[in-house]
Amino acid sequence: MKQDLRCQRILILSLLSVCVVAPIVIVSNRLKNLTPSAAHKELIEDLSTIKYRADTLKLNSIKQETGQGLKEPTLVVYKDEELNSVVSENSSDQNPKPRDSGRASLLERHGTDHDHHHHQENQRSQQKIVSAPRGGKGKSAKTTVRREMSPQTQRATDEKIREMKDQVIRAKAFLNFAPPNSNSHLVKELKFRIKEVEQAVGEATKDTDLPRSALQKMRSMETSLSKASRVYTDCSAMATKLRSMTYNAEEQVRAHKSQATYLVELAARTTPKGLHCLSMRLTSDYFALLPEERELPNQHKLHDSDLYHFSVFSDNVLACTVVVNSTISSSMEPRKIVFHVVTDALNLPAITMWFLLNPPGEATIEIQSMDNFEWLSSKYNSTLRNQYSPDPRYSSALNHLRFYLPEVFPELNKVVFLDHDVVVQKDLKELWRVNMKGKINGAVMTCQEGEPSFYRMDLLINFSDPTISKTFDATACTWAFGMNLFDLQEWRRQDLTAVYHEYLQLGNRRQLWKDGSLPLGLVTFYNRTVPLDPRWHILGLGSDLGVRRSEIERAAVIHYDGNMKPWLDIAIAQYKGYWTKYLNYDDPYLQHCYIHE
């Protein structure tokens, strides 16, 4: 029994030895029969059947880097699912190829063969869509790839529009050579082409606005112009006609500009319908009040020299409201503010009624009529009456009343004068601490070239007159009316009102300066003005589109000088918000008169 078990064990061990040793012997014999190159090739073939995602990315990048004619990366973006699908397709190939051929096949399949890549790139559209299976369910995922456009491509052009307009001009010039009432085939053709091209251009301002048929119409017009040039071959006559047409066009442009300027000036002089309605309603309600109800509060503070006194001369209810509201809301001590509003007898009831209904909080306000100044009518009325200007705003007594400030406010020592077209954005109490250095007027200078407020003396004053050229310097620095600090005591001491009258009468005898109060102010306060920091007063919001927002926001006072006042429809829209925020458009009076932002 023991002998049988021993034989079985020996047999099993012998079989195990044969199973292990036999494969080794067979493989060794096979390797001996293989050459090194064949072994290497067979190994590569075995490895090529194994594909990994990293290998695919590496092969793609190697192809792009070593391509001889490749100028930029391939414009194909793969998602994860797309890369996996490419790997799976290669892995399931029943007839694997060597690595080089496999790589070429992969790149060729996705359109990156460098032999014709560069040519394809020039013809390829700006948008390319790549489709691949998603999730193994037969669905396709699309990835959109957009080429970055250069700034030159993105910039809107109008070359075609200008060329089409030139074609119309040439066609009209040729038509002028045709005999009167001519109805020839060429004349009909040119008229038709002109109408066709003009309709194609329409209101377009850039080439992208043109219809698709514009190019064909341009070609048809060019063909017609070629025919006309063969019929009308007199080049000198054509040049003469084109010069005549150019001259006529320039004259039309000049006439339109003149008309536009006139209309803007007319709009600036005209009282808006809503403002007229507001004045009438306020005046009517004012006279419905009892005499004791027409009194404004805090009138005992009007002559207190320790307070901050402001003056504004205006016949505009809304303008006065904005000046007063903006000054008070910007002040740290509104209870120390005293406002002196001077108007005419016609507008006194309306302005008074407005501030009775809308009192200025802790501040004090006084409303006066210049018609109640007895000294003005007795001493200066004849002088003011002799003034004449095509624009009544410049010759009005209310405009020239600023040269009589010591008489208007006989009990005040200092006053800040504000035009009615300004908005106050910061506290102005520091103006009372300005060292006047014996001068009368404190103002912001306007002699810096390039600024919207730039003026030279010779732009407003006639220096060809010998009296003017001997007295004043044409290069002297100018200054601005609109926000001025006046030392009334020094004004009285130097009797500056008499100086103003001398120049006023001199200007009435011969034309020495332009209309308005500014030229007279420049000569009256010549060498009597102390410059203020430019941040106190910024001009140009009623005439110039180039005032920077940063300058506006840091300015203490912004000035809507010019014709485009903020209460008019012709106001500059980008600046109007600084003015309208100080009006309550929900007020019943404004609502009734349809006054809105």
C-alpha positions as CSV (number, residue, x, y, z in Angstrom):
1,M,0.0,0.0,0.0
2,K,2.8,2.4,0.9
3,Q,4.6,1.5,-2.3
4,D,1.5,2.5,-4.4
5,L,1.2,5.9,-2.7
6,R,4.9,6.6,-3.3
7,C,4.5,5.8,-7.0
8,Q,1.5,8.2,-7.3
9,R,3.5,11.0,-5.8
10,I,6.4,10.5,-8.1
11,L,4.1,10.5,-11.1
12,I,2.4,13.8,-10.0
13,L,5.7,15.5,-9.4
14,S,6.9,14.4,-12.8
15,L,3.9,15.8,-14.6
16,L,4.2,19.1,-12.7
17,S,7.9,19.4,-13.8
18,V,7.0,18.7,-17.4
19,C,4.2,21.4,-17.3
20,V,6.6,24.0,-16.0
21,V,9.8,23.3,-17.9
22,A,8.2,22.6,-21.3
23,P,6.9,26.1,-22.0
24,I,10.2,27.6,-21.0
25,V,12.0,25.4,-23.5
26,I,9.5,26.1,-26.2
27,V,9.7,30.0,-25.7
28,S,13.5,29.9,-25.6
29,N,13.7,28.0,-28.9
30,R,11.3,30.5,-30.5
31,L,13.3,33.5,-29.3
32,K,16.5,32.0,-30.7
33,N,14.9,31.7,-34.2
34,L,13.8,35.4,-34.2
35,T,16.1,38.2,-35.5
36,P,16.5,41.4,-33.3
37,S,14.6,43.6,-35.8
38,A,11.8,41.1,-36.2
39,A,11.5,40.8,-32.4
40,H,11.4,44.6,-32.1
41,K,8.8,44.8,-34.8
42,E,6.6,42.1,-33.2
43,L,6.9,43.8,-29.8
44,I,5.8,47.1,-31.3
45,E,2.8,45.4,-33.0
46,D,1.8,43.9,-29.7
47,L,2.1,47.2,-27.9
48,S,0.2,49.1,-30.6
49,T,-2.9,47.2,-29.7
50,I,-2.9,48.9,-26.3
51,K,-4.2,52.5,-26.4
52,Y,-4.3,54.9,-23.5
53,R,-5.8,58.4,-23.3
54,A,-2.4,59.9,-22.4
55,D,-0.8,58.4,-25.5
56,T,-3.5,59.9,-27.7
57,L,-2.9,63.4,-26.3
58,K,0.9,62.9,-26.6
59,L,0.7,61.8,-30.2
60,N,-1.5,64.7,-31.1
61,S,0.8,67.3,-29.5
62,I,3.9,65.7,-31.1
63,K,2.3,66.0,-34.5
64,Q,1.4,69.7,-34.0
65,E,4.9,70.6,-32.7
66,T,6.9,68.8,-35.5
67,G,4.7,69.8,-38.5
68,Q,6.8,71.8,-41.0
69,G,4.0,74.0,-42.3
70,L,2.0,74.5,-39.2
71,K,1.6,78.1,-38.1
72,E,-0.8,77.8,-35.1
73,P,-2.4,75.1,-32.9
74,T,-5.2,73.1,-34.4
75,L,-8.6,74.8,-33.8
76,V,-10.2,71.6,-32.4
77,V,-11.4,71.2,-28.8
78,Y,-12.1,67.8,-27.4
79,K,-14.3,67.0,-24.5
80,D,-13.5,64.1,-22.1
81,E,-16.2,61.9,-23.8
82,E,-14.7,62.6,-27.2
83,L,-11.2,61.6,-26.1
84,N,-12.5,58.4,-24.6
85,S,-14.4,57.6,-27.8
86,V,-11.3,58.1,-29.9
87,V,-9.3,55.8,-27.6
88,S,-12.0,53.1,-27.6
89,E,-12.2,53.2,-31.4
90,N,-8.5,52.6,-31.7
91,S,-8.5,49.9,-29.0
92,S,-11.1,47.9,-30.8
93,D,-9.3,47.9,-34.2
94,Q,-9.0,44.3,-35.4
95,N,-6.0,45.1,-37.6
96,P,-3.7,47.2,-35.5
97,K,-1.0,49.3,-37.4
98,P,2.4,50.4,-36.3
99,R,2.6,53.5,-34.1
100,D,3.5,55.9,-36.9
101,S,0.7,54.9,-39.2
102,G,-1.8,54.9,-36.2
103,R,-0.8,58.4,-35.4
104,A,-1.2,59.6,-38.9
105,S,-4.6,58.0,-39.2
106,L,-5.8,59.7,-36.0
107,L,-4.6,63.1,-37.1
108,E,-5.9,62.7,-40.6
109,R,-9.3,61.7,-39.2
110,H,-9.7,65.1,-37.4
111,G,-8.4,67.3,-40.3
112,T,-4.9,68.1,-39.0
113,D,-2.8,66.8,-41.8
114,H,0.0,69.3,-42.0
115,D,0.5,68.8,-45.8
116,H,-2.7,70.7,-46.6
117,H,-3.5,72.2,-43.1
118,H,-2.4,75.8,-43.9
119,H,-4.5,75.9,-47.1
120,Q,-7.5,74.7,-45.2
121,E,-7.1,77.2,-42.5
122,N,-7.4,80.1,-44.9
123,Q,-10.7,78.8,-46.2
124,R,-12.1,77.6,-42.9
125,S,-15.1,79.6,-41.5
126,Q,-14.8,81.4,-38.2
127,Q,-16.9,78.7,-36.5
128,K,-16.2,75.0,-36.5
129,I,-18.3,72.2,-34.9
130,V,-16.9,68.8,-33.9
131,S,-19.3,65.9,-33.3
132,A,-18.6,62.8,-31.3
133,P,-20.6,60.0,-29.6
134,R,-21.6,60.8,-26.0
135,G,-22.1,58.2,-23.3
136,G,-22.2,55.3,-25.8
137,K,-25.9,55.9,-26.6
138,G,-25.5,57.2,-30.1
139,K,-26.1,60.9,-29.1
140,S,-23.8,63.5,-30.5
141,A,-22.2,66.3,-28.5
142,K,-21.3,69.5,-30.4
143,T,-18.5,71.8,-29.3
144,T,-18.4,75.2,-30.9
145,V,-15.0,76.7,-31.5
146,R,-14.7,80.4,-32.5
147,R,-11.6,82.0,-33.9
148,E,-10.5,85.2,-32.1
149,M,-11.0,88.1,-34.5
150,S,-8.4,90.7,-34.9
151,P,-9.2,94.3,-34.0
152,Q,-9.0,95.2,-37.7
153,T,-11.7,92.6,-38.4
154,Q,-13.9,93.7,-35.5
155,R,-13.8,97.4,-36.3
156,A,-16.9,98.6,-38.2
157,T,-16.0,100.1,-41.5
158,D,-17.9,102.3,-43.9
159,E,-15.7,101.9,-47.1
160,K,-18.6,100.4,-49.1
161,I,-21.0,103.1,-48.0
162,R,-18.6,105.9,-49.0
163,E,-17.9,104.2,-52.3
164,M,-21.7,103.9,-53.0
165,K,-22.2,107.6,-52.2
166,D,-19.3,108.5,-54.5
167,Q,-21.0,106.5,-57.2
168,V,-24.2,108.5,-56.8
169,I,-22.3,111.8,-57.0
170,R,-20.6,110.7,-60.2
171,A,-23.9,109.5,-61.7
172,K,-25.6,112.8,-60.9
173,A,-22.7,114.6,-62.5
174,F,-23.1,112.6,-65.7
175,L,-26.8,113.4,-65.7
176,N,-26.0,117.1,-65.7
177,F,-24.3,116.6,-69.1
178,A,-27.4,115.1,-70.7
179,P,-29.6,117.5,-72.7
180,P,-32.6,119.0,-70.9
181,N,-35.7,116.7,-70.9
182,S,-33.5,113.9,-72.3
183,N,-35.2,110.5,-72.1
184,S,-32.4,108.3,-73.6
185,H,-31.7,104.8,-72.5
186,L,-28.5,105.9,-70.6
187,V,-30.3,108.7,-68.7
188,K,-33.1,106.2,-67.6
189,E,-30.4,103.7,-66.6
190,L,-28.5,106.2,-64.5
191,K,-31.6,107.5,-62.8
192,F,-32.6,104.0,-62.0
193,R,-29.2,103.1,-60.6
194,I,-29.1,106.3,-58.5
195,K,-32.5,105.4,-56.9
196,E,-31.4,101.8,-56.4
197,V,-28.1,102.6,-54.7
198,E,-29.7,105.3,-52.5
199,Q,-32.3,102.9,-51.3
200,A,-29.6,100.3,-50.6
201,V,-27.6,102.8,-48.5
202,G,-30.7,104.2,-46.7
203,E,-29.8,105.1,-43.1
204,A,-26.8,102.7,-42.9
205,T,-23.7,104.1,-41.2
206,K,-21.4,101.0,-41.5
207,D,-20.9,98.3,-44.0
208,T,-22.5,95.6,-41.9
209,D,-25.9,97.6,-42.1
210,L,-26.0,97.2,-45.8
211,P,-28.4,94.6,-47.4
212,R,-27.0,91.6,-49.1
213,S,-27.8,93.0,-52.5
214,A,-25.7,96.1,-52.0
215,L,-22.6,94.6,-53.6
216,Q,-24.5,93.6,-56.7
217,K,-26.0,97.1,-57.0
218,M,-22.6,98.6,-56.7
219,R,-21.4,96.5,-59.6
220,S,-24.4,97.4,-61.7
221,M,-23.8,101.1,-61.0
222,E,-20.2,100.8,-61.9
223,T,-21.2,99.2,-65.2
224,S,-23.5,102.1,-65.9
225,L,-20.9,104.7,-65.0
226,S,-18.5,103.0,-67.4
227,K,-21.0,103.4,-70.2
228,A,-21.5,107.1,-69.3
229,S,-17.8,107.8,-69.2
230,R,-17.5,106.5,-72.8
231,V,-20.4,108.8,-73.9
232,Y,-19.2,111.9,-71.9
233,T,-15.5,111.9,-72.4
234,D,-14.8,115.6,-71.6
235,C,-12.7,115.3,-68.4
236,S,-12.2,119.0,-67.9
237,A,-16.0,119.6,-68.1
238,M,-16.5,116.8,-65.6
239,A,-13.9,118.3,-63.2
240,T,-15.6,121.7,-63.5
241,K,-19.0,120.1,-62.8
242,L,-17.7,118.3,-59.7
243,R,-16.1,121.4,-58.3
244,S,-19.4,123.2,-58.8
245,M,-21.2,120.4,-57.0
246,T,-18.7,120.5,-54.2
247,Y,-19.1,124.3,-53.8
248,N,-22.9,124.0,-53.7
249,A,-22.7,121.2,-51.1
250,E,-20.4,123.3,-48.9
251,E,-22.8,126.3,-49.2
252,Q,-25.7,124.1,-48.1
253,V,-23.7,122.8,-45.1
254,R,-22.8,126.4,-44.2
255,A,-26.5,127.4,-44.4
256,H,-27.6,124.5,-42.3
257,K,-25.0,125.3,-39.6
258,S,-26.2,128.9,-39.6
259,Q,-29.8,127.8,-39.3
260,A,-29.0,125.3,-36.5
261,T,-27.1,128.0,-34.6
262,Y,-30.0,130.4,-35.0
263,L,-32.5,127.8,-33.8
264,V,-30.4,126.9,-30.8
265,E,-30.2,130.6,-29.8
266,L,-33.9,131.1,-30.4
267,A,-34.6,128.1,-28.1
268,A,-32.3,129.5,-25.5
269,R,-34.2,132.8,-25.5
270,T,-37.7,131.2,-25.4
271,T,-39.4,130.5,-22.1
272,P,-40.5,126.8,-22.1
273,K,-44.3,126.3,-22.0
274,G,-44.1,124.4,-18.7
275,L,-42.1,127.2,-17.0
276,H,-44.5,129.8,-18.2
277,C,-47.4,127.7,-16.8
278,L,-45.7,127.4,-13.5
279,S,-45.1,131.1,-13.1
280,M,-48.8,131.9,-14.0
281,R,-50.2,129.4,-11.4
282,L,-47.8,130.6,-8.7
283,T,-48.6,134.2,-9.4
284,S,-52.3,133.5,-9.3
285,D,-52.1,131.7,-5.9
286,Y,-49.8,134.4,-4.5
287,F,-52.4,137.2,-5.0
288,A,-55.0,135.0,-3.3
289,L,-53.0,135.2,-0.1
290,L,-53.6,137.8,2.6
291,P,-50.8,140.4,3.0
292,E,-49.6,138.9,6.3
293,E,-49.3,135.5,4.6
294,R,-46.8,136.7,2.1
295,E,-44.0,137.2,4.6
296,L,-41.0,134.9,4.5
297,P,-39.6,133.7,7.9
298,N,-36.3,134.7,9.6
299,Q,-36.2,138.2,8.0
300,H,-34.3,139.5,11.0
301,K,-31.1,137.7,9.8
302,L,-30.9,139.5,6.5
303,H,-28.1,141.9,7.5
304,D,-26.2,139.8,10.0
305,S,-22.5,140.1,8.9
306,D,-21.6,136.9,10.8
307,L,-23.6,134.8,8.4
308,Y,-22.8,133.5,4.9
309,H,-24.6,135.7,2.3
310,F,-25.3,134.5,-1.2
311,S,-27.0,136.5,-4.0
312,V,-28.7,135.3,-7.2
313,F,-30.4,137.5,-9.8
314,S,-33.0,135.6,-11.9
315,D,-36.4,135.6,-13.4
316,N,-36.6,131.8,-13.5
317,V,-38.4,130.0,-10.7
318,L,-36.8,126.6,-11.3
319,A,-33.3,128.0,-11.7
320,C,-33.6,129.9,-8.4
321,T,-34.9,126.7,-6.7
322,V,-31.9,124.6,-7.8
323,V,-29.4,127.2,-6.8
324,V,-30.9,127.6,-3.3
325,N,-31.6,123.9,-2.8
326,S,-28.1,122.8,-3.9
327,T,-26.3,125.4,-1.8
328,I,-28.3,124.6,1.4
329,S,-28.1,120.8,1.0
330,S,-24.3,121.0,0.4
331,S,-23.7,123.2,3.5
332,M,-22.6,121.8,6.9
333,E,-24.3,124.8,8.6
334,P,-27.5,125.7,6.7
335,R,-28.8,127.8,9.5
336,K,-26.0,130.3,8.8
337,I,-26.9,130.7,5.1
338,V,-28.8,133.8,3.9
339,F,-30.0,133.9,0.3
340,H,-30.8,137.2,-1.5
341,V,-32.8,136.6,-4.6
342,V,-33.4,139.6,-6.9
343,T,-35.9,139.5,-9.7
344,D,-38.2,141.8,-11.7
345,A,-41.7,142.9,-10.7
346,L,-43.3,140.4,-13.1
347,N,-41.7,137.3,-11.5
348,L,-41.6,138.5,-7.9
349,P,-45.0,136.9,-6.9
350,A,-44.2,133.6,-8.5
351,I,-40.8,133.2,-6.9
352,T,-42.1,134.4,-3.5
353,M,-45.0,132.0,-3.6
354,W,-42.7,129.1,-4.5
355,F,-40.5,129.7,-1.5
356,L,-43.5,130.2,0.8
357,L,-44.6,126.7,-0.3
358,N,-41.1,125.3,-0.2
359,P,-39.2,127.1,2.6
360,P,-35.4,126.5,2.6
361,G,-35.3,124.8,6.0
362,E,-33.1,126.5,8.6
363,A,-31.7,128.9,6.0
364,T,-33.0,132.4,5.4
365,I,-34.2,133.7,2.1
366,E,-35.1,137.2,0.8
367,I,-36.9,138.0,-2.5
368,Q,-36.6,141.5,-3.9
369,S,-37.7,143.2,-7.0
370,M,-35.2,145.4,-8.8
371,D,-38.1,147.7,-9.7
372,N,-38.3,148.7,-6.0
373,F,-34.8,150.1,-6.1
374,E,-35.4,153.8,-6.1
375,W,-31.7,154.6,-6.5
376,L,-31.5,152.5,-9.6
377,S,-34.3,154.3,-11.5
378,S,-33.1,157.8,-10.4
379,K,-29.3,157.5,-11.0
380,Y,-28.7,154.7,-13.5
381,N,-32.0,154.1,-15.4
382,S,-31.0,156.2,-18.4
383,T,-27.6,154.5,-18.7
384,L,-29.1,151.0,-18.6
385,R,-31.8,152.0,-21.1
386,N,-29.3,153.0,-23.7
387,Q,-27.9,149.5,-23.9
388,Y,-28.8,147.5,-27.0
389,S,-28.1,143.9,-28.0
390,P,-29.7,141.6,-30.5
391,D,-30.0,139.1,-27.6
392,P,-32.3,140.7,-24.9
393,R,-30.6,138.6,-22.3
394,Y,-27.4,140.6,-22.6
395,S,-29.0,144.0,-22.5
396,S,-31.5,143.3,-19.7
397,A,-31.1,145.4,-16.5
398,L,-31.2,142.2,-14.4
399,N,-28.0,141.0,-16.2
400,H,-26.1,144.2,-15.5
401,L,-27.4,144.6,-11.9
402,R,-24.3,142.7,-10.7
403,F,-22.3,145.8,-11.2
404,Y,-24.4,147.6,-8.5
405,L,-23.9,145.1,-5.7
406,P,-22.8,147.6,-3.1
407,E,-26.0,149.6,-3.7
408,V,-28.2,146.5,-3.7
409,F,-26.8,145.3,-0.4
410,P,-25.7,148.5,1.4
411,E,-25.3,146.8,4.8
412,L,-23.2,143.8,3.7
413,N,-19.4,143.6,3.7
414,K,-19.0,140.4,1.6
415,V,-21.3,138.4,-0.7
416,V,-20.9,135.3,-2.9
417,F,-22.6,136.0,-6.2
418,L,-24.0,132.9,-8.1
419,D,-25.5,132.8,-11.6
420,H,-28.9,131.2,-11.8
421,D,-27.5,128.4,-14.1
422,V,-25.1,126.9,-11.5
423,V,-25.3,123.9,-9.1
424,V,-23.5,123.9,-5.8
425,Q,-22.0,120.6,-4.9
426,K,-19.8,121.4,-1.9
427,D,-19.9,123.6,1.2
428,L,-18.8,127.1,0.2
429,K,-18.1,128.5,3.7
430,E,-14.4,128.4,3.1
431,L,-14.7,131.2,0.6
432,W,-15.2,133.6,3.5
433,R,-11.7,132.8,4.6
434,V,-10.0,133.6,1.3
435,N,-7.4,136.3,1.6
436,M,-8.5,139.0,-0.9
437,K,-5.1,140.8,-0.8
438,G,-6.8,144.2,-1.3
439,K,-8.7,143.0,-4.4
440,I,-12.4,143.2,-5.0
441,N,-13.3,140.1,-7.0
442,G,-12.4,136.5,-6.2
443,A,-12.9,134.3,-9.3
444,V,-11.5,131.2,-11.1
445,M,-9.2,132.0,-13.9
446,T,-10.1,130.9,-17.5
447,C,-6.8,131.5,-19.3
448,Q,-5.6,127.8,-19.5
449,E,-5.6,126.7,-23.1
450,G,-7.4,123.4,-23.9
451,E,-9.9,123.9,-21.1
452,P,-13.6,124.3,-22.0
453,S,-13.7,127.7,-20.2
454,F,-10.6,129.1,-22.1
455,Y,-10.9,132.8,-23.1
456,R,-8.4,135.4,-24.1
457,M,-8.9,139.1,-23.6
458,D,-8.6,139.7,-27.4
459,L,-11.4,137.3,-28.1
460,L,-13.9,139.5,-26.3
461,I,-12.3,142.9,-26.5
462,N,-11.3,145.0,-29.5
463,F,-7.6,145.7,-29.1
464,S,-7.3,147.5,-32.4
465,D,-8.7,150.5,-30.6
466,P,-5.7,152.6,-29.3
467,T,-7.4,153.4,-26.0
468,I,-7.9,149.7,-25.3
469,S,-4.4,148.6,-26.4
470,K,-2.8,151.2,-24.1
471,T,-4.9,150.3,-21.1
472,F,-5.1,146.5,-21.2
473,D,-2.8,143.6,-21.9
474,A,-4.2,141.2,-24.6
475,T,-2.4,138.3,-22.9
476,A,-3.7,139.1,-19.4
477,C,-5.5,136.2,-17.7
478,T,-9.3,136.2,-17.9
479,W,-11.7,135.0,-15.2
480,A,-15.3,133.7,-15.0
481,F,-18.5,135.1,-13.9
482,G,-20.9,132.7,-12.2
483,M,-19.3,132.1,-8.8
484,N,-17.6,135.2,-7.5
485,L,-16.6,136.4,-4.0
486,F,-17.0,140.2,-3.8
487,D,-15.5,142.4,-1.1
488,L,-18.2,145.1,-1.0
489,Q,-16.2,147.3,1.4
490,E,-13.2,147.5,-1.0
491,W,-15.6,148.0,-3.9
492,R,-17.1,151.1,-2.2
493,R,-13.7,152.4,-1.3
494,Q,-12.5,152.2,-4.9
495,D,-15.8,153.4,-6.3
496,L,-15.8,150.6,-8.9
497,T,-19.4,151.2,-10.0
498,A,-18.2,154.5,-11.5
499,V,-15.4,152.7,-13.3
500,Y,-18.0,150.4,-14.8
501,H,-20.1,153.3,-16.0
502,E,-17.1,154.9,-17.7
503,Y,-16.4,151.8,-19.7
504,L,-20.1,151.3,-20.4
505,Q,-20.5,154.7,-22.0
506,L,-17.2,154.3,-23.9
507,G,-18.5,151.1,-25.4
508,N,-21.8,152.8,-26.4
509,R,-19.9,155.3,-28.5
510,R,-17.9,152.7,-30.5
511,Q,-17.8,148.9,-30.7
512,L,-15.1,147.9,-28.2
513,W,-16.3,144.5,-26.9
514,K,-18.8,141.8,-27.5
515,D,-22.2,141.7,-26.0
516,G,-22.8,140.5,-22.4
517,S,-21.6,141.4,-19.0
518,L,-18.3,139.3,-19.1
519,P,-16.3,141.7,-21.4
520,L,-17.4,144.7,-19.2
521,G,-16.5,142.7,-16.1
522,L,-13.0,141.9,-17.5
523,V,-12.2,145.6,-18.0
524,T,-14.0,146.8,-14.8
525,F,-12.2,144.3,-12.5
526,Y,-8.9,144.4,-14.4
527,N,-6.0,144.0,-11.9
528,R,-8.7,143.9,-9.2
529,T,-9.2,140.1,-9.2
530,V,-7.6,137.4,-7.0
531,P,-7.5,133.9,-8.5
532,L,-9.3,131.0,-6.8
533,D,-8.5,127.3,-6.9
534,P,-10.0,125.9,-10.2
535,R,-11.9,123.3,-8.2
536,W,-14.2,126.0,-6.9
537,H,-15.9,126.5,-10.3
538,I,-16.1,124.3,-13.4
539,L,-17.6,125.8,-16.6
540,G,-18.8,124.4,-19.9
541,L,-21.8,122.2,-19.0
542,G,-24.1,124.2,-21.2
543,S,-21.9,124.3,-24.3
544,D,-19.2,121.7,-24.3
545,L,-19.5,117.9,-24.5
546,G,-15.9,117.4,-23.4
547,V,-16.1,118.2,-19.7
548,R,-14.8,115.2,-17.9
549,R,-16.9,113.5,-15.2
550,S,-14.0,113.5,-12.7
551,E,-13.7,117.3,-13.0
552,I,-17.5,117.7,-12.5
553,E,-17.6,115.6,-9.4
554,R,-14.7,117.2,-7.6
555,A,-15.9,120.8,-8.4
556,A,-17.6,122.9,-5.7
557,V,-19.8,124.7,-8.3
558,I,-20.7,123.5,-11.8
559,H,-21.8,126.1,-14.3
560,Y,-24.2,125.5,-17.3
561,D,-22.9,128.5,-19.2
562,G,-23.9,128.6,-22.9
563,N,-27.2,128.2,-24.6
564,M,-28.0,124.6,-23.6
565,K,-29.5,125.3,-20.2
566,P,-30.6,122.4,-18.1
567,W,-34.2,123.4,-18.0
568,L,-34.4,123.5,-21.8
569,D,-35.1,120.6,-24.1
570,I,-31.8,121.3,-25.9
571,A,-29.8,120.6,-22.7
572,I,-26.9,118.3,-22.8
573,A,-28.3,115.0,-21.6
574,Q,-25.2,113.7,-19.9
575,Y,-25.0,116.7,-17.6
576,K,-28.7,117.3,-16.9
577,G,-28.8,114.8,-14.0
578,Y,-26.6,117.0,-11.8
579,W,-29.3,119.7,-12.0
580,T,-32.5,117.7,-11.9
581,K,-31.7,115.9,-8.7
582,Y,-32.4,119.2,-6.8
583,L,-36.0,119.4,-8.0
584,N,-38.9,117.6,-6.6
585,Y,-40.8,116.5,-9.7
586,D,-43.6,115.1,-7.6
587,D,-44.6,118.7,-6.6
588,P,-48.3,119.3,-7.6
589,Y,-47.4,122.5,-9.5
590,L,-44.7,120.8,-11.6
591,Q,-47.1,117.9,-12.2
592,H,-49.9,120.2,-13.3
593,C,-47.6,122.0,-15.8
594,Y,-46.1,118.8,-17.1
595,I,-42.6,119.6,-15.9
596,H,-40.7,116.4,-15.7
597,E,-37.2,115.0,-16.0
